């Protein structure tokens, strides 16, 4: 999860205003996708037998 937060904040910091415009920049689609994708990817690396049903339950 920390990797996802780091990806989200890192991506948001590249937008005009950086993290000074925290709410606006961290809610941009690309930032959210970077954070979620990184979190899922890191979680996936820990699981040897990946099951999409577990991912759906995990995300709710």
mmCIF file of the N, C-alpha and C atoms, coordinates in Angstrom:
data_MODEL
# 
_entry.id   MODEL 
# 
loop_
_atom_site.group_PDB 
_atom_site.id 
_atom_site.type_symbol 
_atom_site.label_atom_id 
_atom_site.label_alt_id 
_atom_site.label_comp_id 
_atom_site.label_asym_id 
_atom_site.label_entity_id 
_atom_site.label_seq_id 
_atom_site.pdbx_PDB_ins_code 
_atom_site.Cartn_x 
_atom_site.Cartn_y 
_atom_site.Cartn_z 
_atom_site.occupancy 
_atom_site.B_iso_or_equiv 
_atom_site.pdbx_formal_charge 
_atom_site.auth_seq_id 
_atom_site.auth_comp_id 
_atom_site.auth_asym_id 
_atom_site.auth_atom_id 
_atom_site.pdbx_PDB_model_num 
ATOM 1   N N  . UNK A 1 1  ? 0.816   -1.187  0.000   1.00 0.00 ? 1  UNK A N  1 
ATOM 2   C CA . UNK A 1 1  ? 0.000   0.000   0.000   1.00 0.00 ? 1  UNK A CA 1 
ATOM 3   C C  . UNK A 1 1  ? 0.865   1.258   0.000   1.00 0.00 ? 1  UNK A C  1 
ATOM 4   N N  . UNK A 1 2  ? 1.964   1.220   0.728   1.00 0.00 ? 2  UNK A N  1 
ATOM 5   C CA . UNK A 1 2  ? 2.832   2.402   0.753   1.00 0.00 ? 2  UNK A CA 1 
ATOM 6   C C  . UNK A 1 2  ? 3.411   2.706   -0.619  1.00 0.00 ? 2  UNK A C  1 
ATOM 7   N N  . UNK A 1 3  ? 3.664   1.668   -1.391  1.00 0.00 ? 3  UNK A N  1 
ATOM 8   C CA . UNK A 1 3  ? 4.147   1.886   -2.760  1.00 0.00 ? 3  UNK A CA 1 
ATOM 9   C C  . UNK A 1 3  ? 3.118   2.607   -3.602  1.00 0.00 ? 3  UNK A C  1 
ATOM 10  N N  . UNK A 1 4  ? 1.859   2.254   -3.429  1.00 0.00 ? 4  UNK A N  1 
ATOM 11  C CA . UNK A 1 4  ? 0.777   2.905   -4.165  1.00 0.00 ? 4  UNK A CA 1 
ATOM 12  C C  . UNK A 1 4  ? 0.622   4.364   -3.780  1.00 0.00 ? 4  UNK A C  1 
ATOM 13  N N  . UNK A 1 5  ? 0.729   4.641   -2.490  1.00 0.00 ? 5  UNK A N  1 
ATOM 14  C CA . UNK A 1 5  ? 0.640   6.036   -2.019  1.00 0.00 ? 5  UNK A CA 1 
ATOM 15  C C  . UNK A 1 5  ? 1.812   6.834   -2.568  1.00 0.00 ? 5  UNK A C  1 
ATOM 16  N N  . UNK A 1 6  ? 2.988   6.231   -2.563  1.00 0.00 ? 6  UNK A N  1 
ATOM 17  C CA . UNK A 1 6  ? 4.161   6.900   -3.117  1.00 0.00 ? 6  UNK A CA 1 
ATOM 18  C C  . UNK A 1 6  ? 4.011   7.198   -4.601  1.00 0.00 ? 6  UNK A C  1 
ATOM 19  N N  . UNK A 1 7  ? 3.459   6.237   -5.337  1.00 0.00 ? 7  UNK A N  1 
ATOM 20  C CA . UNK A 1 7  ? 3.235   6.451   -6.775  1.00 0.00 ? 7  UNK A CA 1 
ATOM 21  C C  . UNK A 1 7  ? 2.212   7.554   -7.006  1.00 0.00 ? 7  UNK A C  1 
ATOM 22  N N  . UNK A 1 8  ? 1.146   7.557   -6.212  1.00 0.00 ? 8  UNK A N  1 
ATOM 23  C CA . UNK A 1 8  ? 0.116   8.579   -6.350  1.00 0.00 ? 8  UNK A CA 1 
ATOM 24  C C  . UNK A 1 8  ? 0.690   9.966   -6.060  1.00 0.00 ? 8  UNK A C  1 
ATOM 25  N N  . UNK A 1 9  ? 1.428   10.089  -4.960  1.00 0.00 ? 9  UNK A N  1 
ATOM 26  C CA . UNK A 1 9  ? 2.006   11.393  -4.599  1.00 0.00 ? 9  UNK A CA 1 
ATOM 27  C C  . UNK A 1 9  ? 3.085   11.822  -5.588  1.00 0.00 ? 9  UNK A C  1 
ATOM 28  N N  . UNK A 1 10 ? 3.877   10.870  -6.040  1.00 0.00 ? 10 UNK A N  1 
ATOM 29  C CA . UNK A 1 10 ? 4.913   11.188  -7.012  1.00 0.00 ? 10 UNK A CA 1 
ATOM 30  C C  . UNK A 1 10 ? 4.329   11.692  -8.324  1.00 0.00 ? 10 UNK A C  1 
ATOM 31  N N  . UNK A 1 11 ? 3.270   11.052  -8.775  1.00 0.00 ? 11 UNK A N  1 
ATOM 32  C CA . UNK A 1 11 ? 2.616   11.482  -10.008 1.00 0.00 ? 11 UNK A CA 1 
ATOM 33  C C  . UNK A 1 11 ? 1.939   12.837  -9.821  1.00 0.00 ? 11 UNK A C  1 
ATOM 34  N N  . UNK A 1 12 ? 1.275   13.009  -8.680  1.00 0.00 ? 12 UNK A N  1 
ATOM 35  C CA . UNK A 1 12 ? 0.583   14.281  -8.411  1.00 0.00 ? 12 UNK A CA 1 
ATOM 36  C C  . UNK A 1 12 ? 1.565   15.445  -8.342  1.00 0.00 ? 12 UNK A C  1 
ATOM 37  N N  . UNK A 1 13 ? 2.770   15.189  -7.871  1.00 0.00 ? 13 UNK A N  1 
ATOM 38  C CA . UNK A 1 13 ? 3.745   16.269  -7.737  1.00 0.00 ? 13 UNK A CA 1 
ATOM 39  C C  . UNK A 1 13 ? 4.234   16.791  -9.082  1.00 0.00 ? 13 UNK A C  1 
ATOM 40  N N  . UNK A 1 14 ? 3.972   16.055  -10.165 1.00 0.00 ? 14 UNK A N  1 
ATOM 41  C CA . UNK A 1 14 ? 4.409   16.506  -11.486 1.00 0.00 ? 14 UNK A CA 1 
ATOM 42  C C  . UNK A 1 14 ? 3.407   17.456  -12.143 1.00 0.00 ? 14 UNK A C  1 
ATOM 43  N N  . UNK A 1 15 ? 2.209   17.551  -11.600 1.00 0.00 ? 15 UNK A N  1 
ATOM 44  C CA . UNK A 1 15 ? 1.198   18.459  -12.147 1.00 0.00 ? 15 UNK A CA 1 
ATOM 45  C C  . UNK A 1 15 ? 1.498   19.893  -11.725 1.00 0.00 ? 15 UNK A C  1 
ATOM 46  N N  . UNK A 1 16 ? 1.025   20.881  -12.486 1.00 0.00 ? 16 UNK A N  1 
ATOM 47  C CA . UNK A 1 16 ? 1.235   22.282  -12.096 1.00 0.00 ? 16 UNK A CA 1 
ATOM 48  C C  . UNK A 1 16 ? 0.686   22.542  -10.693 1.00 0.00 ? 16 UNK A C  1 
ATOM 49  N N  . UNK A 1 17 ? 1.486   23.151  -9.858  1.00 0.00 ? 17 UNK A N  1 
ATOM 50  C CA . UNK A 1 17 ? 1.098   23.412  -8.477  1.00 0.00 ? 17 UNK A CA 1 
ATOM 51  C C  . UNK A 1 17 ? 1.582   22.325  -7.535  1.00 0.00 ? 17 UNK A C  1 
ATOM 52  N N  . UNK A 1 18 ? 2.017   21.204  -8.077  1.00 0.00 ? 18 UNK A N  1 
ATOM 53  C CA . UNK A 1 18 ? 2.552   20.114  -7.270  1.00 0.00 ? 18 UNK A CA 1 
ATOM 54  C C  . UNK A 1 18 ? 1.601   19.688  -6.168  1.00 0.00 ? 18 UNK A C  1 
ATOM 55  N N  . UNK A 1 19 ? 2.163   19.428  -4.996  1.00 0.00 ? 19 UNK A N  1 
ATOM 56  C CA . UNK A 1 19 ? 1.346   18.994  -3.872  1.00 0.00 ? 19 UNK A CA 1 
ATOM 57  C C  . UNK A 1 19 ? 0.746   20.168  -3.112  1.00 0.00 ? 19 UNK A C  1 
ATOM 58  N N  . UNK A 1 20 ? 1.034   21.399  -3.540  1.00 0.00 ? 20 UNK A N  1 
ATOM 59  C CA . UNK A 1 20 ? 0.368   22.564  -2.957  1.00 0.00 ? 20 UNK A CA 1 
ATOM 60  C C  . UNK A 1 20 ? -1.125  22.527  -3.277  1.00 0.00 ? 20 UNK A C  1 
ATOM 61  N N  . UNK A 1 21 ? -1.458  21.988  -4.450  1.00 0.00 ? 21 UNK A N  1 
ATOM 62  C CA . UNK A 1 21 ? -2.856  21.793  -4.853  1.00 0.00 ? 21 UNK A CA 1 
ATOM 63  C C  . UNK A 1 21 ? -3.205  20.312  -4.644  1.00 0.00 ? 21 UNK A C  1 
ATOM 64  N N  . UNK A 1 22 ? -3.051  19.872  -3.408  1.00 0.00 ? 22 UNK A N  1 
ATOM 65  C CA . UNK A 1 22 ? -3.126  18.451  -3.060  1.00 0.00 ? 22 UNK A CA 1 
ATOM 66  C C  . UNK A 1 22 ? -4.408  17.784  -3.552  1.00 0.00 ? 22 UNK A C  1 
ATOM 67  N N  . UNK A 1 23 ? -5.552  18.315  -3.173  1.00 0.00 ? 23 UNK A N  1 
ATOM 68  C CA . UNK A 1 23 ? -6.816  17.659  -3.507  1.00 0.00 ? 23 UNK A CA 1 
ATOM 69  C C  . UNK A 1 23 ? -7.039  17.603  -5.014  1.00 0.00 ? 23 UNK A C  1 
ATOM 70  N N  . UNK A 1 24 ? -6.745  18.688  -5.698  1.00 0.00 ? 24 UNK A N  1 
ATOM 71  C CA . UNK A 1 24 ? -6.944  18.721  -7.153  1.00 0.00 ? 24 UNK A CA 1 
ATOM 72  C C  . UNK A 1 24 ? -6.011  17.743  -7.858  1.00 0.00 ? 24 UNK A C  1 
ATOM 73  N N  . UNK A 1 25 ? -4.734  17.797  -7.513  1.00 0.00 ? 25 UNK A N  1 
ATOM 74  C CA . UNK A 1 25 ? -3.757  16.991  -8.239  1.00 0.00 ? 25 UNK A CA 1 
ATOM 75  C C  . UNK A 1 25 ? -3.791  15.511  -7.881  1.00 0.00 ? 25 UNK A C  1 
ATOM 76  N N  . UNK A 1 26 ? -4.097  15.164  -6.639  1.00 0.00 ? 26 UNK A N  1 
ATOM 77  C CA . UNK A 1 26 ? -4.144  13.746  -6.280  1.00 0.00 ? 26 UNK A CA 1 
ATOM 78  C C  . UNK A 1 26 ? -5.418  13.067  -6.764  1.00 0.00 ? 26 UNK A C  1 
ATOM 79  N N  . UNK A 1 27 ? -6.398  13.828  -7.218  1.00 0.00 ? 27 UNK A N  1 
ATOM 80  C CA . UNK A 1 27 ? -7.621  13.210  -7.736  1.00 0.00 ? 27 UNK A CA 1 
ATOM 81  C C  . UNK A 1 27 ? -7.613  13.110  -9.263  1.00 0.00 ? 27 UNK A C  1 
ATOM 82  N N  . UNK A 1 28 ? -6.520  13.504  -9.894  1.00 0.00 ? 28 UNK A N  1 
ATOM 83  C CA . UNK A 1 28 ? -6.400  13.340  -11.347 1.00 0.00 ? 28 UNK A CA 1 
ATOM 84  C C  . UNK A 1 28 ? -6.391  11.849  -11.686 1.00 0.00 ? 28 UNK A C  1 
ATOM 85  N N  . UNK A 1 29 ? -7.016  11.496  -12.802 1.00 0.00 ? 29 UNK A N  1 
ATOM 86  C CA . UNK A 1 29 ? -7.135  10.086  -13.187 1.00 0.00 ? 29 UNK A CA 1 
ATOM 87  C C  . UNK A 1 29 ? -5.789  9.366   -13.241 1.00 0.00 ? 29 UNK A C  1 
ATOM 88  N N  . UNK A 1 30 ? -4.795  9.998   -13.836 1.00 0.00 ? 30 UNK A N  1 
ATOM 89  C CA . UNK A 1 30 ? -3.493  9.350   -13.967 1.00 0.00 ? 30 UNK A CA 1 
ATOM 90  C C  . UNK A 1 30 ? -2.866  9.065   -12.601 1.00 0.00 ? 30 UNK A C  1 
ATOM 91  N N  . UNK A 1 31 ? -3.032  9.966   -11.662 1.00 0.00 ? 31 UNK A N  1 
ATOM 92  C CA . UNK A 1 31 ? -2.484  9.763   -10.317 1.00 0.00 ? 31 UNK A CA 1 
ATOM 93  C C  . UNK A 1 31 ? -3.152  8.586   -9.624  1.00 0.00 ? 31 UNK A C  1 
ATOM 94  N N  . UNK A 1 32 ? -4.469  8.538   -9.717  1.00 0.00 ? 32 UNK A N  1 
ATOM 95  C CA . UNK A 1 32 ? -5.213  7.449   -9.085  1.00 0.00 ? 32 UNK A CA 1 
ATOM 96  C C  . UNK A 1 32 ? -4.859  6.114   -9.727  1.00 0.00 ? 32 UNK A C  1 
ATOM 97  N N  . UNK A 1 33 ? -4.745  6.089   -11.051 1.00 0.00 ? 33 UNK A N  1 
ATOM 98  C CA . UNK A 1 33 ? -4.384  4.852   -11.737 1.00 0.00 ? 33 UNK A CA 1 
ATOM 99  C C  . UNK A 1 33 ? -2.968  4.410   -11.374 1.00 0.00 ? 33 UNK A C  1 
ATOM 100 N N  . UNK A 1 34 ? -2.046  5.358   -11.238 1.00 0.00 ? 34 UNK A N  1 
ATOM 101 C CA . UNK A 1 34 ? -0.675  5.008   -10.861 1.00 0.00 ? 34 UNK A CA 1 
ATOM 102 C C  . UNK A 1 34 ? -0.649  4.402   -9.464  1.00 0.00 ? 34 UNK A C  1 
ATOM 103 N N  . UNK A 1 35 ? -1.381  5.010   -8.544  1.00 0.00 ? 35 UNK A N  1 
ATOM 104 C CA . UNK A 1 35 ? -1.418  4.488   -7.177  1.00 0.00 ? 35 UNK A CA 1 
ATOM 105 C C  . UNK A 1 35 ? -2.077  3.126   -7.091  1.00 0.00 ? 35 UNK A C  1 
ATOM 106 N N  . UNK A 1 36 ? -3.216  2.979   -7.732  1.00 0.00 ? 36 UNK A N  1 
ATOM 107 C CA . UNK A 1 36 ? -3.934  1.708   -7.685  1.00 0.00 ? 36 UNK A CA 1 
ATOM 108 C C  . UNK A 1 36 ? -3.156  0.611   -8.406  1.00 0.00 ? 36 UNK A C  1 
ATOM 109 N N  . UNK A 1 37 ? -2.609  0.939   -9.559  1.00 0.00 ? 37 UNK A N  1 
ATOM 110 C CA . UNK A 1 37 ? -1.845  -0.048  -10.313 1.00 0.00 ? 37 UNK A CA 1 
ATOM 111 C C  . UNK A 1 37 ? -0.617  -0.532  -9.568  1.00 0.00 ? 37 UNK A C  1 
ATOM 112 N N  . UNK A 1 38 ? 0.067   0.380   -8.923  1.00 0.00 ? 38 UNK A N  1 
ATOM 113 C CA . UNK A 1 38 ? 1.246   0.003   -8.146  1.00 0.00 ? 38 UNK A CA 1 
ATOM 114 C C  . UNK A 1 38 ? 0.859   -0.871  -6.962  1.00 0.00 ? 38 UNK A C  1 
ATOM 115 N N  . UNK A 1 39 ? -0.211  -0.494  -6.265  1.00 0.00 ? 39 UNK A N  1 
ATOM 116 C CA . UNK A 1 39 ? -0.668  -1.298  -5.129  1.00 0.00 ? 39 UNK A CA 1 
ATOM 117 C C  . UNK A 1 39 ? -1.054  -2.701  -5.549  1.00 0.00 ? 39 UNK A C  1 
ATOM 118 N N  . UNK A 1 40 ? -1.814  -2.801  -6.626  1.00 0.00 ? 40 UNK A N  1 
ATOM 119 C CA . UNK A 1 40 ? -2.231  -4.122  -7.106  1.00 0.00 ? 40 UNK A CA 1 
ATOM 120 C C  . UNK A 1 40 ? -1.023  -4.924  -7.572  1.00 0.00 ? 40 UNK A C  1 
ATOM 121 N N  . UNK A 1 41 ? -0.104  -4.266  -8.270  1.00 0.00 ? 41 UNK A N  1 
ATOM 122 C CA . UNK A 1 41 ? 1.094   -4.961  -8.734  1.00 0.00 ? 41 UNK A CA 1 
ATOM 123 C C  . UNK A 1 41 ? 1.954   -5.474  -7.596  1.00 0.00 ? 41 UNK A C  1 
ATOM 124 N N  . UNK A 1 42 ? 2.098   -4.679  -6.552  1.00 0.00 ? 42 UNK A N  1 
ATOM 125 C CA . UNK A 1 42 ? 2.901   -5.104  -5.405  1.00 0.00 ? 42 UNK A CA 1 
ATOM 126 C C  . UNK A 1 42 ? 2.196   -6.222  -4.641  1.00 0.00 ? 42 UNK A C  1 
ATOM 127 N N  . UNK A 1 43 ? 0.869   -6.114  -4.522  1.00 0.00 ? 43 UNK A N  1 
ATOM 128 C CA . UNK A 1 43 ? 0.100   -7.161  -3.858  1.00 0.00 ? 43 UNK A CA 1 
ATOM 129 C C  . UNK A 1 43 ? 0.193   -8.453  -4.654  1.00 0.00 ? 43 UNK A C  1 
ATOM 130 N N  . UNK A 1 44 ? 0.128   -8.321  -5.977  1.00 0.00 ? 44 UNK A N  1 
ATOM 131 C CA . UNK A 1 44 ? 0.188   -9.492  -6.864  1.00 0.00 ? 44 UNK A CA 1 
ATOM 132 C C  . UNK A 1 44 ? 1.522   -10.217 -6.723  1.00 0.00 ? 44 UNK A C  1 
ATOM 133 N N  . UNK A 1 45 ? 2.605   -9.479  -6.535  1.00 0.00 ? 45 UNK A N  1 
ATOM 134 C CA . UNK A 1 45 ? 3.918   -10.099 -6.404  1.00 0.00 ? 45 UNK A CA 1 
ATOM 135 C C  . UNK A 1 45 ? 4.013   -10.976 -5.163  1.00 0.00 ? 45 UNK A C  1 
ATOM 136 N N  . UNK A 1 46 ? 3.235   -10.647 -4.142  1.00 0.00 ? 46 UNK A N  1 
ATOM 137 C CA . UNK A 1 46 ? 3.256   -11.439 -2.909  1.00 0.00 ? 46 UNK A CA 1 
ATOM 138 C C  . UNK A 1 46 ? 2.439   -12.717 -3.028  1.00 0.00 ? 46 UNK A C  1 
ATOM 139 N N  . UNK A 1 47 ? 1.513   -12.742 -3.985  1.00 0.00 ? 47 UNK A N  1 
ATOM 140 C CA . UNK A 1 47 ? 0.637   -13.897 -4.149  1.00 0.00 ? 47 UNK A CA 1 
ATOM 141 C C  . UNK A 1 47 ? 1.209   -14.822 -5.220  1.00 0.00 ? 47 UNK A C  1 
ATOM 142 N N  . UNK A 1 48 ? 1.401   -16.071 -4.895  1.00 0.00 ? 48 UNK A N  1 
ATOM 143 C CA . UNK A 1 48 ? 1.914   -17.009 -5.890  1.00 0.00 ? 48 UNK A CA 1 
ATOM 144 C C  . UNK A 1 48 ? 0.801   -17.522 -6.789  1.00 0.00 ? 48 UNK A C  1 
ATOM 145 N N  . UNK A 1 49 ? -0.345  -17.807 -6.226  1.00 0.00 ? 49 UNK A N  1 
ATOM 146 C CA . UNK A 1 49 ? -1.488  -18.299 -7.010  1.00 0.00 ? 49 UNK A CA 1 
ATOM 147 C C  . UNK A 1 49 ? -2.518  -17.183 -7.082  1.00 0.00 ? 49 UNK A C  1 
ATOM 148 N N  . UNK A 1 50 ? -2.412  -16.367 -8.103  1.00 0.00 ? 50 UNK A N  1 
ATOM 149 C CA . UNK A 1 50 ? -3.285  -15.206 -8.260  1.00 0.00 ? 50 UNK A CA 1 
ATOM 150 C C  . UNK A 1 50 ? -4.682  -15.649 -8.682  1.00 0.00 ? 50 UNK A C  1 
ATOM 151 N N  . UNK A 1 51 ? -5.687  -15.106 -8.012  1.00 0.00 ? 51 UNK A N  1 
ATOM 152 C CA . UNK A 1 51 ? -7.076  -15.415 -8.308  1.00 0.00 ? 51 UNK A CA 1 
ATOM 153 C C  . UNK A 1 51 ? -7.831  -14.093 -8.414  1.00 0.00 ? 51 UNK A C  1 
ATOM 154 N N  . UNK A 1 52 ? -8.463  -13.830 -9.550  1.00 0.00 ? 52 UNK A N  1 
ATOM 155 C CA . UNK A 1 52 ? -9.153  -12.559 -9.772  1.00 0.00 ? 52 UNK A CA 1 
ATOM 156 C C  . UNK A 1 52 ? -10.270 -12.357 -8.756  1.00 0.00 ? 52 UNK A C  1 
ATOM 157 N N  . UNK A 1 53 ? -10.902 -13.422 -8.286  1.00 0.00 ? 53 UNK A N  1 
ATOM 158 C CA . UNK A 1 53 ? -11.965 -13.288 -7.280  1.00 0.00 ? 53 UNK A CA 1 
ATOM 159 C C  . UNK A 1 53 ? -11.409 -12.722 -5.974  1.00 0.00 ? 53 UNK A C  1 
ATOM 160 N N  . UNK A 1 54 ? -10.208 -13.102 -5.594  1.00 0.00 ? 54 UNK A N  1 
ATOM 161 C CA . UNK A 1 54 ? -9.581  -12.546 -4.404  1.00 0.00 ? 54 UNK A CA 1 
ATOM 162 C C  . UNK A 1 54 ? -9.323  -11.064 -4.572  1.00 0.00 ? 54 UNK A C  1 
ATOM 163 N N  . UNK A 1 55 ? -8.932  -10.648 -5.764  1.00 0.00 ? 55 UNK A N  1 
ATOM 164 C CA . UNK A 1 55 ? -8.673  -9.238  -6.035  1.00 0.00 ? 55 UNK A CA 1 
ATOM 165 C C  . UNK A 1 55 ? -9.961  -8.427  -5.907  1.00 0.00 ? 55 UNK A C  1 
ATOM 166 N N  . UNK A 1 56 ? -11.059 -8.952  -6.413  1.00 0.00 ? 56 UNK A N  1 
ATOM 167 C CA . UNK A 1 56 ? -12.335 -8.256  -6.325  1.00 0.00 ? 56 UNK A CA 1 
ATOM 168 C C  . UNK A 1 56 ? -12.759 -8.105  -4.870  1.00 0.00 ? 56 UNK A C  1 
ATOM 169 N N  . UNK A 1 57 ? -12.620 -9.146  -4.081  1.00 0.00 ? 57 UNK A N  1 
ATOM 170 C CA . UNK A 1 57 ? -12.967 -9.092  -2.657  1.00 0.00 ? 57 UNK A CA 1 
ATOM 171 C C  . UNK A 1 57 ? -12.007 -8.155  -1.942  1.00 0.00 ? 57 UNK A C  1 
ATOM 172 N N  . UNK A 1 58 ? -10.724 -8.211  -2.282  1.00 0.00 ? 58 UNK A N  1 
ATOM 173 C CA . UNK A 1 58 ? -9.703  -7.381  -1.649  1.00 0.00 ? 58 UNK A CA 1 
ATOM 174 C C  . UNK A 1 58 ? -9.968  -5.883  -1.883  1.00 0.00 ? 58 UNK A C  1 
ATOM 175 N N  . UNK A 1 59 ? -10.501 -5.539  -3.044  1.00 0.00 ? 59 UNK A N  1 
ATOM 176 C CA . UNK A 1 59 ? -10.684 -4.128  -3.385  1.00 0.00 ? 59 UNK A CA 1 
ATOM 177 C C  . UNK A 1 59 ? -11.961 -3.542  -2.795  1.00 0.00 ? 59 UNK A C  1 
ATOM 178 N N  . UNK A 1 60 ? -12.820 -4.332  -2.198  1.00 0.00 ? 60 UNK A N  1 
ATOM 179 C CA . UNK A 1 60 ? -14.069 -3.808  -1.634  1.00 0.00 ? 60 UNK A CA 1 
ATOM 180 C C  . UNK A 1 60 ? -14.021 -3.720  -0.161  1.00 0.00 ? 60 UNK A C  1 
# 
